[in-house]
């Protein structure tokens, strides 16, 4: 996957219902290019489906976790591009302090959460991570 694929996946994660024309305009490529890339990503099993996003409190059976991430050197942009394409990453935040990034993770079970953790830890440029499973929410804004 190149950076255009990563950007396409990021746009689809924001709005899986976006039209091919809208995606093409945002990426600065032709509609045919978007269609071909989506088909290639689907054929390769990178894109396995399209879905709707719900408020976190509407899916109480999902496992959620926070992953703090340290990035090696000056590779933050590359790491962010990979994380935006990871289906288990529900949110991604740039931070200051000990950690460079904070990723909100979501998975249907612990086995899938472990798979997400493994995929994220294998991303080139990630120096270290620390993950905490979310147990309970006391206030939603």
FIBA-415207 format. One record per residue (C-alpha): x, y, z; residue in one letter. Coordinates in pm, 1 decimal, padded with zeros to 6 digits. Example, Ala and Ser with C-alpha at 12.3 -4.5 7.8 and 13.67 -1.06 7.14 Angstrom:
BEGIN
<xx: 01230.0&yy: -00450.0&zz: 00780.0&resn: A>
<xx: 01367.0&yy: -00106.0&zz: 00714.0&resn: S>
END
This chain:
BEGIN
<xx: 00000.0&yy: 00000.0&zz: 00000.0&resn: X>
<xx: 00125.4&yy: 00344.3&zz: -00085.7&resn: X>
<xx: 00030.9&yy: 00679.2&zz: 00065.8&resn: X>
<xx: -00265.5&yy: 00722.1&zz: -00172.6&resn: X>
<xx: -00406.9&yy: 00387.2&zz: -00055.2&resn: X>
<xx: -00359.2&yy: 00494.3&zz: 00306.6&resn: X>
<xx: -00530.6&yy: 00828.0&zz: 00240.3&resn: X>
<xx: -00816.5&yy: 00651.0&zz: 00060.2&resn: X>
<xx: -00864.8&yy: 00416.1&zz: 00355.4&resn: X>
<xx: -00858.3&yy: 00710.8&zz: 00595.4&resn: X>
<xx: -01128.0&yy: 00889.2&zz: 00392.7&resn: X>
<xx: -01341.8&yy: 00574.1&zz: 00383.4&resn: X>
<xx: -01302.8&yy: 00535.5&zz: 00759.9&resn: X>
<xx: -01436.9&yy: 00889.1&zz: 00801.4&resn: X>
<xx: -01727.7&yy: 00829.0&zz: 00563.5&resn: X>
<xx: -01771.8&yy: 00486.3&zz: 00404.4&resn: X>
<xx: -02066.6&yy: 00627.0&zz: 00207.2&resn: X>
<xx: -01858.2&yy: 00892.2&zz: 00029.5&resn: X>
<xx: -01902.2&yy: 00876.5&zz: -00346.4&resn: X>
<xx: -01616.5&yy: 00777.9&zz: -00574.0&resn: X>
<xx: -01629.5&yy: 01130.3&zz: -00720.9&resn: X>
<xx: -01591.3&yy: 01285.8&zz: -00374.5&resn: X>
<xx: -01304.1&yy: 01052.8&zz: -00284.9&resn: X>
<xx: -01131.7&yy: 01127.5&zz: -00616.6&resn: X>
<xx: -01162.4&yy: 01502.7&zz: -00562.5&resn: X>
<xx: -01022.5&yy: 01482.8&zz: -00210.3&resn: X>
<xx: -00731.6&yy: 01264.3&zz: -00323.3&resn: X>
<xx: -00663.7&yy: 01464.6&zz: -00639.0&resn: X>
<xx: -00692.3&yy: 01158.1&zz: -00864.3&resn: X>
<xx: -00942.5&yy: 01031.9&zz: -01121.6&resn: X>
<xx: -01259.7&yy: 00839.9&zz: -01036.6&resn: X>
<xx: -01117.8&yy: 00542.6&zz: -01226.7&resn: X>
<xx: -00809.2&yy: 00547.2&zz: -01006.6&resn: X>
<xx: -01024.3&yy: 00541.8&zz: -00692.9&resn: X>
<xx: -01242.5&yy: 00261.0&zz: -00827.6&resn: X>
<xx: -00937.1&yy: 00054.4&zz: -00928.0&resn: X>
<xx: -00765.3&yy: 00108.4&zz: -00593.0&resn: X>
<xx: -01077.7&yy: 00018.5&zz: -00396.9&resn: X>
<xx: -01119.2&yy: -00299.1&zz: -00602.1&resn: X>
<xx: -00752.4&yy: -00390.7&zz: -00553.4&resn: X>
<xx: -00775.5&yy: -00329.6&zz: -00177.1&resn: X>
<xx: -01093.0&yy: -00539.4&zz: -00159.3&resn: X>
<xx: -00936.4&yy: -00820.5&zz: -00366.2&resn: X>
<xx: -00628.6&yy: -00818.7&zz: -00141.4&resn: X>
<xx: -00847.6&yy: -00845.8&zz: 00168.6&resn: X>
<xx: -00733.9&yy: -00509.7&zz: 00304.5&resn: X>
<xx: -01088.5&yy: -00374.2&zz: 00278.8&resn: X>
<xx: -01321.3&yy: -00644.9&zz: 00401.5&resn: X>
<xx: -01641.7&yy: -00443.3&zz: 00408.1&resn: X>
<xx: -01806.1&yy: -00108.8&zz: 00468.1&resn: X>
<xx: -01991.2&yy: -00019.6&zz: 00783.3&resn: X>
<xx: -02155.0&yy: 00247.3&zz: 00990.5&resn: X>
<xx: -01998.7&yy: 00409.4&zz: 01299.2&resn: X>
<xx: -02203.9&yy: 00429.8&zz: 01615.3&resn: X>
<xx: -02160.3&yy: 00620.4&zz: 01938.0&resn: X>
<xx: -01936.9&yy: 00415.9&zz: 02170.0&resn: X>
<xx: -02210.8&yy: 00367.0&zz: 02429.0&resn: X>
<xx: -02441.4&yy: 00204.1&zz: 02172.3&resn: X>
<xx: -02210.1&yy: -00098.2&zz: 02137.0&resn: X>
<xx: -02150.7&yy: -00210.4&zz: 02496.0&resn: X>
<xx: -02010.2&yy: -00553.2&zz: 02400.4&resn: X>
<xx: -01710.9&yy: -00416.5&zz: 02210.0&resn: X>
<xx: -01375.7&yy: -00415.9&zz: 02384.7&resn: X>
<xx: -01217.9&yy: -00072.6&zz: 02382.3&resn: X>
<xx: -00862.3&yy: 00013.5&zz: 02476.7&resn: X>
<xx: -00618.1&yy: 00301.6&zz: 02469.2&resn: X>
<xx: -00273.9&yy: 00251.5&zz: 02319.2&resn: X>
<xx: 00000.0&yy: 00502.8&zz: 02396.7&resn: X>
<xx: 00263.1&yy: 00503.1&zz: 02122.4&resn: X>
<xx: 00621.9&yy: 00625.5&zz: 02102.1&resn: X>
<xx: 00749.0&yy: 00696.4&zz: 01750.8&resn: X>
<xx: 01111.5&yy: 00651.7&zz: 01643.8&resn: X>
<xx: 01285.3&yy: 00964.5&zz: 01522.2&resn: X>
<xx: 01103.5&yy: 01170.9&zz: 01262.8&resn: X>
<xx: 00859.3&yy: 00901.7&zz: 01139.9&resn: X>
<xx: 00536.5&yy: 01035.8&zz: 01289.6&resn: X>
<xx: 00366.8&yy: 01109.0&zz: 00955.6&resn: X>
<xx: 00439.6&yy: 00760.0&zz: 00822.7&resn: X>
<xx: 00318.2&yy: 00595.7&zz: 01143.7&resn: X>
<xx: -00000.9&yy: 00805.1&zz: 01141.5&resn: X>
<xx: -00068.3&yy: 00707.0&zz: 00778.4&resn: X>
<xx: -00042.1&yy: 00337.7&zz: 00869.5&resn: X>
<xx: -00255.3&yy: 00375.4&zz: 01182.2&resn: X>
<xx: -00531.0&yy: 00554.3&zz: 00989.4&resn: X>
<xx: -00553.8&yy: 00247.0&zz: 00768.4&resn: X>
<xx: -00577.6&yy: 00002.4&zz: 01059.9&resn: X>
<xx: -00941.1&yy: -00106.2&zz: 01107.8&resn: X>
<xx: -00895.4&yy: -00162.4&zz: 01482.3&resn: X>
<xx: -00795.6&yy: 00201.3&zz: 01540.9&resn: X>
<xx: -01115.1&yy: 00393.6&zz: 01614.6&resn: X>
<xx: -00945.5&yy: 00725.5&zz: 01692.5&resn: X>
<xx: -00596.5&yy: 00870.6&zz: 01678.7&resn: X>
<xx: -00460.0&yy: 01165.5&zz: 01871.6&resn: X>
<xx: -00131.3&yy: 01355.8&zz: 01865.6&resn: X>
<xx: -00010.4&yy: 01419.3&zz: 02220.1&resn: X>
<xx: 00272.7&yy: 01576.7&zz: 02414.4&resn: X>
<xx: 00468.7&yy: 01433.9&zz: 02702.1&resn: X>
<xx: 00601.4&yy: 01079.1&zz: 02730.4&resn: X>
<xx: 00396.3&yy: 00942.3&zz: 02439.3&resn: X>
<xx: 00377.6&yy: 01074.6&zz: 02083.5&resn: X>
<xx: 00036.0&yy: 00934.0&zz: 01986.7&resn: X>
<xx: -00271.5&yy: 00797.8&zz: 02160.8&resn: X>
<xx: -00486.4&yy: 00548.3&zz: 01969.5&resn: X>
<xx: -00836.7&yy: 00447.0&zz: 02068.9&resn: X>
<xx: -00879.8&yy: 00078.9&zz: 01982.0&resn: X>
<xx: -01200.7&yy: -00122.5&zz: 01934.5&resn: X>
<xx: -01243.2&yy: -00495.6&zz: 01884.4&resn: X>
<xx: -01528.7&yy: -00745.8&zz: 01916.4&resn: X>
<xx: -01327.3&yy: -00977.7&zz: 02144.8&resn: X>
<xx: -00987.6&yy: -01025.9&zz: 02308.6&resn: X>
<xx: -00854.5&yy: -01242.2&zz: 02026.1&resn: X>
<xx: -00920.8&yy: -00966.0&zz: 01773.2&resn: X>
<xx: -00780.4&yy: -00702.8&zz: 02013.2&resn: X>
<xx: -00460.5&yy: -00908.6&zz: 02036.6&resn: X>
<xx: -00444.5&yy: -00917.4&zz: 01655.3&resn: X>
<xx: -00486.2&yy: -00537.5&zz: 01639.4&resn: X>
<xx: -00208.4&yy: -00492.3&zz: 01897.0&resn: X>
<xx: 00021.9&yy: -00720.3&zz: 01699.8&resn: X>
<xx: -00044.3&yy: -00541.5&zz: 01369.6&resn: X>
<xx: 00013.3&yy: -00200.3&zz: 01526.3&resn: X>
<xx: 00334.3&yy: -00306.2&zz: 01700.6&resn: X>
<xx: 00475.4&yy: -00429.0&zz: 01367.1&resn: X>
<xx: 00439.2&yy: -00087.1&zz: 01202.3&resn: X>
<xx: 00778.5&yy: 00047.5&zz: 01102.6&resn: X>
<xx: 00863.9&yy: 00353.5&zz: 01309.6&resn: X>
<xx: 00688.5&yy: 00252.5&zz: 01631.4&resn: X>
<xx: 00944.3&yy: 00237.4&zz: 01912.6&resn: X>
<xx: 00712.1&yy: 00133.7&zz: 02194.9&resn: X>
<xx: 00354.1&yy: 00102.4&zz: 02308.5&resn: X>
<xx: 00153.2&yy: 00066.6&zz: 02626.9&resn: X>
<xx: -00208.6&yy: -00047.7&zz: 02616.9&resn: X>
<xx: -00484.8&yy: -00018.3&zz: 02875.3&resn: X>
<xx: -00823.7&yy: -00182.8&zz: 02834.0&resn: X>
<xx: -01117.7&yy: 00046.7&zz: 02897.5&resn: X>
<xx: -01333.2&yy: -00095.2&zz: 03176.1&resn: X>
<xx: -01606.1&yy: 00159.7&zz: 03241.2&resn: X>
<xx: -01721.2&yy: 00508.4&zz: 03138.9&resn: X>
<xx: -01865.8&yy: 00740.8&zz: 03401.1&resn: X>
<xx: -01951.6&yy: 01038.1&zz: 03182.4&resn: X>
<xx: -02016.3&yy: 01088.8&zz: 02811.0&resn: X>
<xx: -01997.0&yy: 01439.1&zz: 02673.3&resn: X>
END
